[in-house]
């Protein structure tokens, strides 16, 4: 498994856990929860499959206590706001949004009162949350480590380029 695939899987696992968090404490009762999903990847893709795996792991199982509206799965980002409006009309309890800050922000604009769970490089720096501990507003989720990983890779590459010794360098 490549490093990037592992990170993507970890991010999605975190997203699934974050998506289930508002409901997991109540998943034992008889209530049925409705969640709308907006993701440009198709239903069978790894990112969407892992999301559903994490929801199940947290006690939310489709056809038992979870109803997911998948009309937003496999659609292009520009359609997210329109589909989000329809999902809100259908009275979903939360929206799970994939794709980072721009899609989250576009959904937030049309669904300001609906809880939104998403992944962004830095939710605080991008203005989606006041802080990671107390996000405020209607957006929560996980911070993507992609930006940090890119920075770290660049730092490693910089040291490798700077080191011209034939047998390597020691920092």
N, CA and C atoms as a LAMMPS dump frame, in Angstrom:
ITEM: TIMESTEP
0
ITEM: NUMBER OF ATOMS
513
ITEM: BOX BOUNDS ff ff ff
-5.0000000000000000e+02 5.0000000000000000e+02
-5.0000000000000000e+02 5.0000000000000000e+02
-5.0000000000000000e+02 5.0000000000000000e+02
ITEM: ATOMS id mol type element x y z
1 1 1 N 0.853 -1.173 0
2 1 2 C 0 0 0
3 1 3 C 0.898 1.235 0
4 2 1 N 0.618 2.205 -0.856
5 2 2 C 1.407 3.413 -0.941
6 2 3 C 1.085 4.337 0.225
7 3 1 N 2.046 5.2 0.561
8 3 2 C 1.9 6.161 1.654
9 3 3 C 0.661 7.024 1.451
10 4 1 N 0.446 7.543 0.223
11 4 2 C -0.706 8.41 -0.048
12 4 3 C -2.018 7.664 0.137
13 5 1 N -2.082 6.384 -0.245
14 5 2 C -3.304 5.599 -0.053
15 5 3 C -3.587 5.409 1.42
16 6 1 N -2.558 5.166 2.203
17 6 2 C -2.731 4.992 3.637
18 6 3 C -3.246 6.273 4.248
19 7 1 N -2.68 7.427 3.885
20 7 2 C -3.155 8.689 4.429
21 7 3 C -4.603 8.945 4.047
22 8 1 N -4.946 8.696 2.794
23 8 2 C -6.31 8.91 2.349
24 8 3 C -7.262 8.046 3.162
25 9 1 N -6.901 6.786 3.385
26 9 2 C -7.735 5.878 4.171
27 9 3 C -7.873 6.386 5.608
28 10 1 N -6.77 6.871 6.187
29 10 2 C -6.827 7.402 7.544
30 10 3 C -7.739 8.621 7.606
31 11 1 N -7.637 9.504 6.605
32 11 2 C -8.484 10.693 6.595
33 11 3 C -9.954 10.299 6.542
34 12 1 N -10.256 9.356 5.685
35 12 2 C -11.647 8.951 5.51
36 12 3 C -12.151 8.234 6.754
37 13 1 N -11.285 7.457 7.386
38 13 2 C -11.66 6.798 8.634
39 13 3 C -11.995 7.844 9.682
40 14 1 N -11.177 8.877 9.762
41 14 2 C -11.457 9.955 10.702
42 14 3 C -12.762 10.651 10.357
43 15 1 N -13 10.854 9.068
44 15 2 C -14.239 11.487 8.639
45 15 3 C -15.441 10.643 9.036
46 16 1 N -15.351 9.34 8.826
47 16 2 C -16.452 8.458 9.206
48 16 3 C -16.717 8.509 10.691
49 17 1 N -15.659 8.496 11.484
50 17 2 C -15.819 8.605 12.933
51 17 3 C -16.438 9.933 13.322
52 18 1 N -15.995 11.01 12.66
53 18 2 C -16.554 12.323 12.948
54 18 3 C -18.016 12.397 12.52
55 19 1 N -18.344 11.766 11.399
56 19 2 C -19.73 11.775 10.931
57 19 3 C -20.63 11.02 11.891
58 20 1 N -20.122 9.949 12.458
59 20 2 C -20.925 9.136 13.37
60 20 3 C -20.993 9.726 14.765
61 21 1 N -20.044 10.572 15.12
62 21 2 C -19.959 11.086 16.477
63 21 3 C -21.25 11.711 16.991
64 22 1 N -21.933 12.592 16.234
65 22 2 C -23.149 13.174 16.776
66 22 3 C -24.232 12.143 17.089
67 23 1 N -24.174 10.994 16.449
68 23 2 C -25.227 10.002 16.598
69 23 3 C -24.816 8.802 17.44
70 24 1 N -23.514 8.544 17.56
71 24 2 C -23.066 7.278 18.146
72 24 3 C -23.511 7.102 19.586
73 25 1 N -23.589 8.165 20.339
74 25 2 C -24.031 8.041 21.721
75 25 3 C -25.501 7.621 21.785
76 26 1 N -26.246 7.943 20.728
77 26 2 C -27.668 7.617 20.711
78 26 3 C -27.988 6.433 19.816
79 27 1 N -26.979 5.824 19.209
80 27 2 C -27.221 4.765 18.224
81 27 3 C -27.868 3.526 18.841
82 28 1 N -27.829 3.419 20.159
83 28 2 C -28.397 2.254 20.818
84 28 3 C -29.924 2.335 20.908
85 29 1 N -30.48 3.547 20.829
86 29 2 C -31.93 3.66 20.939
87 29 3 C -32.604 3.308 19.616
88 30 1 N -33.923 3.408 19.59
89 30 2 C -34.681 2.962 18.417
90 30 3 C -34.806 4.033 17.34
91 31 1 N -34.217 5.187 17.536
92 31 2 C -34.34 6.264 16.558
93 31 3 C -33.609 5.91 15.265
94 32 1 N -34.166 6.377 14.171
95 32 2 C -33.536 6.223 12.861
96 32 3 C -32.978 7.586 12.468
97 33 1 N -31.714 7.608 12.071
98 33 2 C -31.031 8.845 11.73
99 33 3 C -30.921 8.984 10.221
100 34 1 N -31.117 10.218 9.75
101 34 2 C -31.041 10.517 8.326
102 34 3 C -29.81 11.379 8.065
103 35 1 N -28.93 10.91 7.182
104 35 2 C -27.706 11.623 6.853
105 35 3 C -27.621 11.785 5.341
106 36 1 N -27.32 12.999 4.915
107 36 2 C -27.094 13.257 3.493
108 36 3 C -25.605 13.266 3.212
109 37 1 N -25.216 12.684 2.111
110 37 2 C -23.797 12.597 1.768
111 37 3 C -23.557 13.313 0.448
112 38 1 N -22.562 14.189 0.449
113 38 2 C -22.15 14.904 -0.753
114 38 3 C -20.686 14.576 -0.993
115 39 1 N -20.425 13.853 -2.059
116 39 2 C -19.062 13.421 -2.36
117 39 3 C -18.968 13.211 -3.86
118 40 1 N -17.905 13.714 -4.455
119 40 2 C -17.771 13.572 -5.909
120 40 3 C -17.403 12.154 -6.324
121 41 1 N -16.974 11.329 -5.385
122 41 2 C -16.624 9.934 -5.694
123 41 3 C -17.876 9.061 -5.737
124 42 1 N -17.874 8.009 -6.554
125 42 2 C -19.041 7.127 -6.628
126 42 3 C -19.194 6.265 -5.372
127 43 1 N -20.356 5.681 -5.199
128 43 2 C -20.69 4.889 -4.007
129 43 3 C -19.671 3.779 -3.737
130 44 1 N -19.173 3.094 -4.714
131 44 2 C -18.251 1.99 -4.5
132 44 3 C -16.801 2.403 -4.327
133 45 1 N -16.512 3.691 -4.371
134 45 2 C -15.122 4.148 -4.252
135 45 3 C -14.594 3.917 -2.836
136 46 1 N -13.281 3.836 -2.689
137 46 2 C -12.722 3.613 -1.351
138 46 3 C -13.14 4.673 -0.338
139 47 1 N -13.169 5.944 -0.731
140 47 2 C -13.505 6.993 0.231
141 47 3 C -14.932 6.848 0.748
142 48 1 N -15.862 6.535 -0.116
143 48 2 C -17.252 6.383 0.308
144 48 3 C -17.441 5.065 1.059
145 49 1 N -16.808 4.009 0.606
146 49 2 C -16.912 2.71 1.287
147 49 3 C -16.389 2.775 2.709
148 50 1 N -15.25 3.443 2.906
149 50 2 C -14.682 3.558 4.248
150 50 3 C -15.601 4.393 5.141
151 51 1 N -16.217 5.412 4.586
152 51 2 C -17.171 6.208 5.36
153 51 3 C -18.28 5.314 5.906
154 52 1 N -18.866 4.492 5.049
155 52 2 C -19.94 3.598 5.493
156 52 3 C -19.424 2.548 6.481
157 53 1 N -18.21 2.068 6.284
158 53 2 C -17.618 1.125 7.236
159 53 3 C -17.504 1.759 8.619
160 54 1 N -17.05 3.008 8.663
161 54 2 C -16.903 3.702 9.944
162 54 3 C -18.257 3.983 10.593
163 55 1 N -19.244 4.331 9.795
164 55 2 C -20.583 4.532 10.354
165 55 3 C -21.077 3.234 11
166 56 1 N -20.889 2.112 10.304
167 56 2 C -21.29 0.808 10.873
168 56 3 C -20.513 0.496 12.144
169 57 1 N -19.209 0.767 12.112
170 57 2 C -18.379 0.508 13.282
171 57 3 C -18.854 1.308 14.495
172 58 1 N -19.457 2.452 14.243
173 58 2 C -19.965 3.297 15.313
174 58 3 C -21.436 3.049 15.611
175 59 1 N -21.97 1.925 15.125
176 59 2 C -23.327 1.532 15.472
177 59 3 C -24.418 2.06 14.568
178 60 1 N -24.062 2.702 13.481
179 60 2 C -25.054 3.234 12.546
180 60 3 C -25.068 2.361 11.305
181 61 1 N -26.146 1.609 11.132
182 61 2 C -26.23 0.615 10.067
183 61 3 C -27.421 0.944 9.177
184 62 1 N -27.141 1.022 7.878
185 62 2 C -28.218 1.29 6.929
186 62 3 C -29.296 0.214 7.039
187 63 1 N -30.534 0.629 6.892
188 63 2 C -31.718 -0.229 6.943
189 63 3 C -32.03 -0.692 8.369
190 64 1 N -31.197 -0.322 9.333
191 64 2 C -31.516 -0.649 10.713
192 64 3 C -31.804 0.634 11.506
193 65 1 N -30.802 1.501 11.627
194 65 2 C -31.013 2.754 12.352
195 65 3 C -30.432 3.953 11.603
196 66 1 N -30.079 3.744 10.342
197 66 2 C -29.497 4.806 9.54
198 66 3 C -30.117 4.815 8.151
199 67 1 N -30.543 5.993 7.745
200 67 2 C -31.012 6.203 6.381
201 67 3 C -30.067 7.214 5.76
202 68 1 N -29.411 6.829 4.694
203 68 2 C -28.532 7.764 4.007
204 68 3 C -29.173 8.149 2.69
205 69 1 N -29.109 9.427 2.422
206 69 2 C -29.579 9.907 1.129
207 69 3 C -28.345 10.068 0.273
208 70 1 N -28.198 9.192 -0.676
209 70 2 C -27.015 9.178 -1.527
210 70 3 C -27.154 9.963 -2.803
211 71 1 N -28.147 10.839 -2.894
212 71 2 C -28.315 11.607 -4.131
213 71 3 C -27.131 12.537 -4.371
214 72 1 N -26.322 12.777 -3.339
215 72 2 C -25.146 13.627 -3.488
216 72 3 C -23.86 12.85 -3.684
217 73 1 N -23.951 11.541 -3.866
218 73 2 C -22.745 10.737 -4.069
219 73 3 C -22.472 10.644 -5.563
220 74 1 N -21.219 10.893 -5.939
221 74 2 C -20.822 10.785 -7.34
222 74 3 C -21.226 11.968 -8.187
223 75 1 N -21.427 13.123 -7.557
224 75 2 C -21.805 14.315 -8.325
225 75 3 C -20.646 15.309 -8.337
226 76 1 N -20.579 16.185 -9.333
227 76 2 C -19.511 17.185 -9.374
228 76 3 C -19.733 18.273 -8.316
229 77 1 N -18.643 18.86 -7.842
230 77 2 C -18.711 19.879 -6.792
231 77 3 C -19.692 21.019 -7.087
232 78 1 N -19.771 21.53 -8.321
233 78 2 C -20.705 22.636 -8.57
234 78 3 C -22.17 22.298 -8.259
235 79 1 N -22.524 21.021 -8.233
236 79 2 C -23.903 20.63 -7.928
237 79 3 C -24.164 20.488 -6.424
238 80 1 N -23.108 20.524 -5.598
239 80 2 C -23.276 20.324 -4.163
240 80 3 C -24.319 21.253 -3.536
241 81 1 N -24.295 22.572 -3.798
242 81 2 C -25.286 23.438 -3.148
243 81 3 C -26.736 23.075 -3.479
244 82 1 N -27.015 22.774 -4.742
245 82 2 C -28.385 22.416 -5.125
246 82 3 C -28.831 21.119 -4.457
247 83 1 N -27.954 20.132 -4.452
248 83 2 C -28.298 18.857 -3.821
249 83 3 C -28.421 19.038 -2.308
250 84 1 N -27.558 19.874 -1.723
251 84 2 C -27.647 20.141 -0.275
252 84 3 C -29.002 20.748 0.078
253 85 1 N -29.489 21.674 -0.746
254 85 2 C -30.822 22.271 -0.503
255 85 3 C -31.899 21.181 -0.483
256 86 1 N -31.818 20.273 -1.438
257 86 2 C -32.8 19.184 -1.505
258 86 3 C -32.692 18.256 -0.294
259 87 1 N -31.471 17.981 0.138
260 87 2 C -31.276 17.121 1.309
261 87 3 C -31.83 17.783 2.563
262 88 1 N -31.638 19.092 2.689
263 88 2 C -32.185 19.818 3.844
264 88 3 C -33.707 19.772 3.809
265 89 1 N -34.298 19.943 2.633
266 89 2 C -35.768 19.831 2.503
267 89 3 C -36.256 18.442 2.894
268 90 1 N -35.42 17.43 2.639
269 90 2 C -35.776 16.053 2.992
270 90 3 C -35.551 15.777 4.485
271 91 1 N -35.115 16.801 5.206
272 91 2 C -34.948 16.749 6.663
273 91 3 C -33.864 15.787 7.134
274 92 1 N -32.701 15.822 6.471
275 92 2 C -31.57 15.054 6.991
276 92 3 C -31.1 15.733 8.275
277 93 1 N -30.507 14.945 9.16
278 93 2 C -30.033 15.497 10.429
279 93 3 C -28.616 16.035 10.328
280 94 1 N -27.869 15.592 9.334
281 94 2 C -26.499 16.065 9.128
282 94 3 C -26.112 15.829 7.679
283 95 1 N -25.136 16.607 7.235
284 95 2 C -24.57 16.449 5.894
285 95 3 C -23.098 16.09 6.03
286 96 1 N -22.67 15.071 5.314
287 96 2 C -21.262 14.694 5.272
288 96 3 C -20.753 15.162 3.911
289 97 1 N -19.769 16.069 3.941
290 97 2 C -19.302 16.708 2.709
291 97 3 C -17.836 16.37 2.466
292 98 1 N -17.541 15.799 1.31
293 98 2 C -16.168 15.498 0.916
294 98 3 C -15.645 16.566 -0.01
295 99 1 N -14.332 16.726 -0.051
296 99 2 C -13.737 17.606 -1.045
297 99 3 C -13.003 18.819 -0.527
298 100 1 N -12.958 19.044 0.771
299 100 2 C -12.215 20.175 1.304
300 100 3 C -13.042 21.423 1.493
301 101 1 N -12.359 22.539 1.662
302 101 2 C -13.008 23.797 2.032
303 101 3 C -14.017 24.339 1.025
304 102 1 N -13.692 24.423 -0.279
305 102 2 C -14.673 25.02 -1.194
306 102 3 C -16.022 24.3 -1.188
307 103 1 N -16.066 22.968 -1.284
308 103 2 C -17.373 22.31 -1.217
309 103 3 C -18.056 22.487 0.143
310 104 1 N -17.3 22.436 1.221
311 104 2 C -17.9 22.632 2.55
312 104 3 C -18.513 24.017 2.631
313 105 1 N -17.773 25.029 2.188
314 105 2 C -18.256 26.413 2.238
315 105 3 C -19.508 26.588 1.372
316 106 1 N -19.541 25.956 0.198
317 106 2 C -20.712 26.103 -0.682
318 106 3 C -21.945 25.462 -0.06
319 107 1 N -21.756 24.359 0.64
320 107 2 C -22.886 23.696 1.307
321 107 3 C -23.303 24.501 2.536
322 108 1 N -22.331 25.025 3.264
323 108 2 C -22.631 25.826 4.448
324 108 3 C -23.48 27.047 4.075
325 109 1 N -23.244 27.63 2.917
326 109 2 C -23.986 28.814 2.481
327 109 3 C -25.471 28.524 2.28
328 110 1 N -25.813 27.301 1.881
329 110 2 C -27.218 26.976 1.609
330 110 3 C -27.864 26.171 2.736
331 111 1 N -27.053 25.718 3.707
332 111 2 C -27.577 24.907 4.817
333 111 3 C -26.99 25.406 6.145
334 112 1 N -27.239 26.677 6.496
335 112 2 C -26.583 27.246 7.675
336 112 3 C -27.027 26.654 9.01
337 113 1 N -28.156 25.97 9.046
338 113 2 C -28.647 25.414 10.305
339 113 3 C -28.458 23.905 10.417
340 114 1 N -27.946 23.273 9.37
341 114 2 C -27.764 21.818 9.36
342 114 3 C -26.319 21.49 9.731
343 115 1 N -26.1 20.555 10.66
344 115 2 C -24.73 20.167 10.978
345 115 3 C -24.03 19.594 9.741
346 116 1 N -22.798 20.049 9.52
347 116 2 C -21.998 19.616 8.384
348 116 3 C -20.707 19 8.913
349 117 1 N -20.389 17.811 8.43
350 117 2 C -19.151 17.137 8.792
351 117 3 C -18.304 17.056 7.528
352 118 1 N -17.049 17.483 7.624
353 118 2 C -16.198 17.454 6.453
354 118 3 C -14.739 17.314 6.809
355 119 1 N -13.9 17.317 5.783
356 119 2 C -12.445 17.269 5.939
357 119 3 C -11.869 18.454 5.182
358 120 1 N -10.968 19.197 5.845
359 120 2 C -10.287 20.314 5.197
360 120 3 C -8.834 20.31 5.646
361 121 1 N -7.978 20.937 4.848
362 121 2 C -6.563 20.991 5.215
363 121 3 C -6.389 21.664 6.574
364 122 1 N -7.083 22.772 6.803
365 122 2 C -7.007 23.458 8.093
366 122 3 C -8.303 24.227 8.294
367 123 1 N -9.246 23.618 8.994
368 123 2 C -10.57 24.211 9.162
369 123 3 C -10.526 25.577 9.845
370 124 1 N -9.59 25.767 10.763
371 124 2 C -9.492 27.041 11.475
372 124 3 C -8.91 28.111 10.553
373 125 1 N -7.777 27.839 9.937
374 125 2 C -7.134 28.812 9.053
375 125 3 C -8.024 29.167 7.86
376 126 1 N -8.845 28.218 7.415
377 126 2 C -9.703 28.454 6.259
378 126 3 C -11.048 29.063 6.646
379 127 1 N -11.212 29.375 7.947
380 127 2 C -12.411 30.068 8.403
381 127 3 C -13.65 29.202 8.536
382 128 1 N -13.498 27.894 8.535
383 128 2 C -14.652 27.005 8.681
384 128 3 C -15.002 26.766 10.146
385 129 1 N -14.033 26.946 11.032
386 129 2 C -14.244 26.716 12.461
387 129 3 C -13.427 27.731 13.253
388 130 1 N -13.943 28.099 14.447
389 130 2 C -13.195 29.029 15.304
390 130 3 C -11.967 28.347 15.899
391 131 1 N -12.137 27.083 16.304
392 131 2 C -11.022 26.307 16.846
393 131 3 C -11.339 24.835 16.647
394 132 1 N -10.349 23.98 16.801
395 132 2 C -10.59 22.547 16.67
396 132 3 C -11.354 22.007 17.875
397 133 1 N -11.159 22.615 19.037
398 133 2 C -11.825 22.155 20.254
399 133 3 C -13.282 22.6 20.276
400 134 1 N -13.537 23.85 19.909
401 134 2 C -14.895 24.393 19.872
402 134 3 C -15.105 25.068 18.526
403 135 1 N -15.536 24.28 17.534
404 135 2 C -15.622 24.834 16.18
405 135 3 C -16.652 25.941 16.022
406 136 1 N -17.719 25.909 16.804
407 136 2 C -18.772 26.908 16.636
408 136 3 C -19.48 26.709 15.309
409 137 1 N -20.538 27.436 15.078
410 137 2 C -21.251 27.319 13.815
411 137 3 C -21.796 25.929 13.574
412 138 1 N -21.982 25.587 12.31
413 138 2 C -22.586 24.293 11.982
414 138 3 C -21.606 23.328 11.299
415 139 1 N -20.318 23.676 11.266
416 139 2 C -19.336 22.81 10.595
417 139 3 C -18.423 22.164 11.629
418 140 1 N -18.242 20.876 11.483
419 140 2 C -17.272 20.141 12.285
420 140 3 C -16.597 19.133 11.368
421 141 1 N -15.67 18.405 11.881
422 141 2 C -15.015 17.416 11.043
423 141 3 C -13.607 17.176 11.48
424 142 1 N -12.769 16.879 10.516
425 142 2 C -11.387 16.564 10.817
426 142 3 C -10.469 17.405 9.951
427 143 1 N -9.29 17.618 10.493
428 143 2 C -8.27 18.364 9.763
429 143 3 C -7.505 17.377 8.902
430 144 1 N -7.38 17.695 7.647
431 144 2 C -6.609 16.862 6.735
432 144 3 C -5.134 17.088 6.988
433 145 1 N -4.386 16.031 6.977
434 145 2 C -2.946 16.145 7.179
435 145 3 C -2.192 16.243 5.857
436 146 1 N -2.931 16.368 4.757
437 146 2 C -2.285 16.417 3.442
438 146 3 C -1.319 17.582 3.324
439 147 1 N -1.755 18.78 3.791
440 147 2 C -0.894 19.947 3.664
441 147 3 C 0.386 19.742 4.459
442 148 1 N 0.263 19.21 5.67
443 148 2 C 1.437 18.952 6.498
444 148 3 C 2.341 17.912 5.827
445 149 1 N 1.734 16.858 5.277
446 149 2 C 2.519 15.816 4.62
447 149 3 C 3.269 16.39 3.423
448 150 1 N 2.597 17.252 2.648
449 150 2 C 3.267 17.881 1.506
450 150 3 C 4.45 18.723 1.986
451 151 1 N 4.234 19.471 3.071
452 151 2 C 5.288 20.31 3.607
453 151 3 C 6.447 19.455 4.088
454 152 1 N 6.13 18.383 4.789
455 152 2 C 7.179 17.504 5.288
456 152 3 C 7.947 16.863 4.138
457 153 1 N 7.231 16.433 3.121
458 153 2 C 7.906 15.841 1.96
459 153 3 C 8.836 16.867 1.317
460 154 1 N 8.356 18.109 1.218
461 154 2 C 9.184 19.168 0.631
462 154 3 C 10.416 19.412 1.491
463 155 1 N 10.261 19.397 2.813
464 155 2 C 11.396 19.584 3.713
465 155 3 C 12.407 18.479 3.556
466 156 1 N 11.935 17.273 3.439
467 156 2 C 12.835 16.139 3.24
468 156 3 C 13.541 16.278 1.898
469 157 1 N 12.797 16.682 0.884
470 157 2 C 13.4 16.865 -0.44
471 157 3 C 14.438 17.972 -0.404
472 158 1 N 14.156 19.065 0.326
473 158 2 C 15.103 20.173 0.429
474 158 3 C 16.413 19.711 1.058
475 159 1 N 16.321 18.918 2.132
476 159 2 C 17.54 18.415 2.788
477 159 3 C 18.3 17.483 1.847
478 160 1 N 17.576 16.66 1.118
479 160 2 C 18.227 15.724 0.201
480 160 3 C 18.958 16.47 -0.905
481 161 1 N 18.354 17.541 -1.416
482 161 2 C 18.984 18.329 -2.469
483 161 3 C 20.198 19.061 -1.914
484 162 1 N 20.075 19.588 -0.671
485 162 2 C 21.181 20.333 -0.067
486 162 3 C 22.359 19.427 0.265
487 163 1 N 22.088 18.167 0.514
488 163 2 C 23.132 17.21 0.879
489 163 3 C 23.745 16.631 -0.39
490 164 1 N 24.968 16.993 -0.671
491 164 2 C 25.61 16.514 -1.883
492 164 3 C 26.736 15.53 -1.59
493 165 1 N 26.846 15.13 -0.332
494 165 2 C 27.9 14.195 0.034
495 165 3 C 27.604 12.829 -0.605
496 166 1 N 28.631 12.116 -1.068
497 166 2 C 28.398 10.856 -1.768
498 166 3 C 27.806 9.757 -0.888
499 167 1 N 27.946 9.866 0.428
500 167 2 C 27.452 8.807 1.317
501 167 3 C 26.276 9.253 2.178
502 168 1 N 25.694 10.424 1.925
503 168 2 C 24.54 10.896 2.679
504 168 3 C 24.901 11.966 3.682
505 169 1 N 23.895 12.442 4.387
506 169 2 C 24.03 13.53 5.347
507 169 3 C 23.424 13.105 6.678
508 170 1 N 23.914 13.742 7.709
509 170 2 C 23.324 13.564 9.038
510 170 3 C 22.937 14.949 9.531
511 171 1 N 21.674 15.112 9.897
512 171 2 C 21.205 16.414 10.432
513 171 3 C 21.62 16.58 11.864
